[in-house]
Amino acid sequence: MNGDEQGRGEGDSDGRGKGNSNQAGPARSSREEARYSRVLERGLLLLACFTGERPELGASELAQMLGIGRSTAHRFARALVELGYLQRTASRKYRLSLGVLDLGMAAFSAIGLREHAHPHLRELARRSGLTVALGVLDGPQVLVVDEVRAKRKGRKGALRGGGAGGCGTHLPAYCTSLGKVLLAHLPSDWQDELISEMKLLALGPKTIWSVRELRAELQDVRAHALGSDDEELLAGTCAIAAPVRDESGDVVAALSVAAHRGVLELDELVKRNVAPLTDTAQRLSARLGSPDASL
Amino acid sequence: MSASASTGSSASASATNGTFRSLEYGFGLLALFTPERPVWGIAELAAELNVSPSTVHRYTTTALNRGYLEQTDGRLYRPARRCAELGMAVLETLWPSGRARPILRELRRRTGRTVSLAVLDGDDVLYLQRLCGFQRGQYLLEQGLGAGSRLGISETAAGVALAQVLQEISSRKTPWSKRNELVVKDAARHTGALGLALGVNRAGEASGAIEITVPAASMDGAQLLEELGEPLRDAGAALEAALDAALDGEKAEERVA
């Protein structure tokens, strides 16, 4: 197969790198070119020109958007029609065809929240040296979907952070940082209903077990987009959590970093880890398609 | 035809063939990533496409660079966010699903349940949007379904509702509007899910369906209808109104043009 070599030679004169985000990146060395398919790149860039706002494009428009010649744009578009990824319109323009759904979209959608999040949790655990967890609301409880525990150097397997109990564990929402973030971002009627289902028990030395205080705490969590738990679930542990949003912009999960108070007090946990925590939650939100987050 | 023109024509045909072949292989590689097999290694891709590992590497590097693939911990490849964005662009051209998003979001907020928008595509139900609920048991219902997922018509409440609407329209027994029935179906029994769906009409032709999915253990069909029928009907009415408004807007634009 040598189609790339043929396509590459032709494409070099098409004026790449004019600053359009749809155009290919800076010129590569010949060694890099051998490891790269400019034809595929151009095909992907061409498909990406079509959006809900720009559903139909002609060869001239595509050529202008991609910074290539009209005949090249036409040749690529024709090939993509033949392959079933574009279709011709009555006005002799092009539009995406349903064939593009076969280019990994269903496979991407089938990836579960845990699989999307796991690399982010590992990275955050590595950066913080603490235990990191991801939770979703499951009625009045938090379901821990994933947890990554950091290991301390020299003591293999030794935990530095207070864990959330492991993947699959249910935790009370009212006294965990994860749960507070999730409750805080619910519509108020749902927040009231779920709180009314809870039996607020003093599980730790500082558990908030008054409904009035819990509501005030949740307002604060929502305002700062940060939840905390300071010996509320368990004596000697503290944690902070940030919201994770989906493509609708709603909060669908929360990400936490937890520590034993012997390692870090809550103030120090916040000071050292709030930035990496919120940054990771933002990147995960972007991955889930949140309109307010960027990768 | 002169010799030089002939040579030029031959070079052009060769470039066209080369472009086509490269696109065929490159996009063929991306199409191998399916819900059934979302993760691939270089050697497996090479064997499947019957090309050398170095050729596959060139394509995966390109797709990786452009955000269509990403690498897992084990240096394997899986689809990345750009695949979903490209798919959403075509779904948006197929059906104005962007107008449905705030309505689905409100329905999820109101019910706490997983809500979806689906259309018929041949013999399949194609999901355009799916938002996971937060009530007890909803998360565990998620079985790898999302925007772009397909199921058989008889497997989902949405499919039955859509078939029902199409039948009504084709029989022309009744005006298409506001006559849709709520459909309850233990949609995918193997996942323990119960579905409630409502067909939504768009100018009496291409139709969609809104679906609410709950854990089958949480309520029976009668309870589902009683508790969630009203919010689903409200969402259906809101979506039909939004679609009508969109259609009016399109007609107005056409008149101006």
Interface residues (C-beta under 8 A of the other chain):
Chain A: M1 N2 G3 D4 E5 Q6 G7 E10 G25 A34 R35 Y36 S37 R38 V39 L40 E41 G43 L44 L45 L47 A48 F50 T51 G52 P55 R75 F76 A79 L80 E82 L83 Y85 R95 L96 S97 L98 V100 L101 D102 L103 G104 M105 A106 A107 F108 S109 A110 I111 G112 L113 P119 R122 V136 L137 D138 G139 P140 Q141 L143 V145 L182 L186 P187 W190 D246 E247 S248 G249 D250 V252 A286 R287 G289 L295
Chain B: S14 A15 T16 N17 G18 T19 F20 R21 S22 L23 E24 Y25 G26 F27 L30 A31 F33 T34 P35 R37 P38 V51 T55 H57 R58 Y59 T61 T62 A63 N65 R66 G67 Y68 L69 T72 D73 R78 P79 A80 R81 R82 C83 A84 E85 L86 G87 M88 A89 V90 L91 E92 T93 L94 G98 R101 L104 R105 R108 R109 G112 D121 L126 Y127 Q129 R130 L131 C132 F134 Q135 R136 G137 Q138 Y139 L140 E142 G144 L145 G146 A147 G148 S149 R150
